[in-house]
Amino acid sequence: MSGVVRDIRFGLRALARAPSFTVVALVSLALAIGVNTAVFSLVNAILLRPAPVQAPAELVKIYTDDPENPGFLPLSHLNARALAELEDVITLAEGAAITADLELSREPEAPDARGDGRVQGYLISDNYLELLGVEPALGQLPRATGGGDEAPALLLGYDYWRALGGDSELVGQRAWLNGQPVTIAGVAPPRFNAARRGLSIDVYVPWSMAQVTLNDPRWLAQRRMLAFYVIARLAPGVSRARAEHELRARAAELAARYPEENAGRSVTLVPLARSRIDPNLRGSVVRAAVALMIVAGCILLIAIANVASLMLARASARQGEIAMRRVLGADSPRIVRQLLTESLLLAGLGGVGGVIAALWIRDLVWSLRPAGAFFDDVDISLDVSVALFTFALVALTGLLCGLAPALRVRRESLAATLRASTRGAAGLARRGPGLRARALLVVLQVALSLVALAGAGLVAHSLQKAELEGAALERQPVTLADVDARAARVRDADLRDAGARRAARARAIAHTRQALDAVARLPEVERAAITESAPLTGGAFMRTTYVDDGEGVLTDTTVVSPAYFEVMGIELARGRGFSDADALARPRVAIISEAMAAARWPGQDAVGQRMRFKLVEGEVEVVGVTRDAKWRSVTEEPAPLIYLPLGQWPVASYTLAIRGARAGAPLSAAITRAVEGDGEGAARDVFVHDVRPLAALVRRSLAPLRVGAALLAGLGALALLLAALGLYGLMTFSVRLRTRELGIRMALGADPRALLRGELVRGMQLVGLGVLLGLLVSFALGAWASSLLFEVDGHDPVAFVGAALTLGLAAAVAIYLPARRATRIDPTVALREE
């Protein structure tokens, strides 16, 4: 132990005697370790950190498996209830996100003090929270109501409770949800979000309130309606494979018993750890995380190569010291241990600086996200996993930095060390292994730097393409406002007979037209329309669509009013648009996108063709085809989309699209007054919220790509800087060792410009090898990276050539400066140097 302490003390003194080397090495390692720790902390928080629930390894999520519609789909309520009967295998609970149609107030007739009382809710079965093992931050978990006059109990989300003032006296108080009395039972723990990443939940609503919170309570009775997210805990001793086998057997029974609704459908189980992020999106998130980790890893390897090169140079300069220690009896293992101790000290000190840098980098990256864009519920604080990762990183860095000089010392005999120590710089200049090792390290640095720059270039080019797509939408003078009209809903009472259903649908259509007319009369509004869901929000309703006798395909649909295409600037390619004549009593019609026409009627004119929807009587005729429009995101490829006329498909929750007015408080107030009226009578069941310009949705859609491009640009710049410093250091050391040779050659009449060209050629040969190696690695990774890019191939020559030219220019400058300095030295000074 005393020997280790002596090594540490000696190492600290040795580092203190070389302040320039120590500062450069520490800054390089601190930046590299900081970048890797910051990136890993974000990846860990988003993908790896377990959910804040009890025994998360025992939890799974159950999804519908439909061969006609690939992907992970929710379950219907009736199918979930049937699966719940397998109590010896699983304990099952249901949940459903309610994001647009809840109003919470603490007075029967007055909205809450927070905004307009709008809340984001999550409908949960009575056993949901207990199944997850959630302990409330305040109060108690809501229990199933006992009936009678007992009000349903709900749980407030932690952030929402803080927004209300964080008053503990709220627990136990009476409130009103959509006009129905409820009791506030407690407050959820911080960052709990029903084990679903990305949700921002204000209230957890008990299942007994489904009839007054679901947009369509018929969802509970429709086996085909896939609207419920099911989580289950495996029974003791039951493996996931066994549970999945038994659940699939039950699903097969349901498919045989209800062929019209369940034909071909089964279920699949996904561990909670892999399903907190929507499994349909997780692959893209994982690929993006891996890409960031690869670039961060390149930066760490560049820094390690940089420091290893410096340590090799320093070891060469310390030949006299090493020779003296070996003469005095120190064997090679003892000297190797000392060199490794110094490198581990460097890495340890760099790790301390890296943690500080990581906190700053992590917060900077996280601040780039637009508010409410994505992952607002993520806890990015450092935890044990990040600490262990950083410790392992520091240990590995220390070993790799000291490995090259340690191996060199171990290979050399005492006689060789003594000869090198007596020859001075001239002797060192003639000794090839050290310089060759540093040259190889520089080639590695250049190659890794090119990989980082190529990745940044690919994403930057992809962002440029996406920005061009989004620019046309951002220029549209369109404002969007979400409206919920509970008075226009179809209720259980409306389902008694066909006449009641027709009356309910007519009532809903009359409301939407009345609201549309009221907004269109506003002086600042040029044109107004209605859509069932706003573009670029991913909220389209998907219907299983059949063409001729083909298989059903889930297709995005949205209900729109006749003026929607004009308001949104969507051109009609063929056929006609909608009109007020497309009413309930007329044959059903639809307008489709060009992508839909190409997918379902290739080589044919889609106008006049007919299609059917699952569980909907009658056929729908295609009367028009529009140009493809961005629907789910700016970066999506053209996808099939079906537009349905508002006059035939009544909606209770919708979005107003308003052209010719600028979003802001005055417009928001004017829309609210026009739609909600004076707040008396039936108008109290109509709520306007979330008024925002279309440009805001475009910015939100592009946010992930913009953040990724900014992050990769920063990482690429850092990689370029470290590689240039490494090349500069090698050339400086190489030229210093050859100062006497260069002085003799100039004294004998050599042209300094020819010597300068020779040094540039020698350095650029190393750069060329590194660029070639980097291009090969980048090309190999290109196919994998293509899935992360928009309209850019993973082998994009623009990105590769741009990265190579940028790196070549930086390398040329790093080589030129020390070479120019050496060729301008006075030959007599160079000859006297030794």
Secondary structure by P-SEA (a helix, b strand, c coil): caaaaaaaaaaaaaaaacaaaaaaaaaaaaaaaaaaaaaaaaaaacccccccccccccbbbbbbbbcccccbbbbcaaaaaaaaccccccbbbbbbbbccbbbbbccccccccccccbbbbbbbcccccccccccccccccccccccccccbbbbbcaaaaaaaccccccccbbbbcccbbbbbcccccccccccccccccccccccccccccccccccccccccccbbbbbbbcccccaaaaaaaaaaaaaaaaaaccccccccbbbbbcccccccccccaaaaaaaaaaaaaaaaaaaaaaaaaaaaaaaaaaaaaaaaaaaaaaacccaaaaaaaaaaaaaaaaaaaaaaaaaaaaaaaaaaaaccccccccccccccccaaaaaaaaaaaaaaaaaaaaaaaaaaaaccaaaaaaaaaacaaaaaaccaaaaaaaaaaaaaaaaaaaaaaaaaaaaaaaaaaaaaacccccccbbbbbbbbccccccccccccaaaaaaaaaaaaaaaaaaaaaaaaccccccccccccccccccccccccccccccccbbbbbbbccccccccccccccbbbbcccccccccccccccaaaaaaccccccccccccccccccbbbbbcccccccccccccccbbbbbbbbcccccccbbbbbbccccccaaaaaaaaaaaccccccccccccccccccaaaaaaaaaaaaaaaaaaaaaaaaaaaaaaaaaaaaaaaaaaaaaaaaaaaaaaacccaaaaaaaaaaaaaaaaaaaaaaaaaaaaaacccccccccccccccaaaaaaaaaaaaaaaaaaaaaaaaaaaaccaaaaaacc
